């Protein structure tokens, strides 16, 4: 099993922009707790079809002003060259140096994705417009993108994003460590040489996890699915079981040289902090 030990192990966290004042207050507290771990950056998502464009910008700027790098998501969907150019300029003015460039999900009823069809086109545009002003992260799918025709096609699409100028990748979450390392091996055989950071999803809610996983194509192993099912509505047991599973996953990833961990926090601090505490990351 190949490793990526040549890369420094980094830590990052993903937020989504809050929609209400209550949500903003909650996120402020979550951010303060996680900032104590001195992460490399916080990323902030970009709603389907650009629905959170302004909120994403505001959230990113607030995080950056508090002393930790922030990385806004930019999406192809519903974007034009003009509005991406404007956002890049605005982020540069605010001292933002990291971008997560994605194709994004096309909302139901939208007929066209926009001027950018695929993430590699967006990456290429960012590089053409801004040179090396931004460190660009892109998405990777160890268990294959749900819309890809094959694993081979998915790898080729991933390489196109790298060749366009991406610096690093963050994976969709997964619970099968072998899928991640098989993907890394396959990338290395194609000459892809950059950090591929595993995305980590803490487990706190049985039905939510299954719904998300069905949408994004993340596999839940049968033994894990059956284990979660047996707890029914016992949320405390679900959280304890999930904490153990995800801690073990993270430890295996780090032991074999994964270049860091990127947590999908769902704007909650405690589930992520519990896992990191188990791993010996003290705040």
Secondary structure, DSSP 4 states (H G I P E B T S, - for coil): ----TTSPPEEEEEE---SSHHHHHHHHHHHHHHHTT--SEEEE---GGGTTHHHHHHHHHHHHHTTS-EEEEEESTTB-HHHHHHHHHHHHHTT--EEEEE--PPPTT----BS--SHHHHHHHHHHHHTTSSEEEEEE-TT--TT-S-HHHHHHHHHHHHHTT--EEEEEE-S-HHHHHHHHHHHHHTT--SEEEEEEE----HHHHHHHHHHHT----HHHHHHHHTTTT-HHHHHHHHHHHHHHHHHHHHHTT-SEEEEE-TT-SHHHHHHHHHTT---
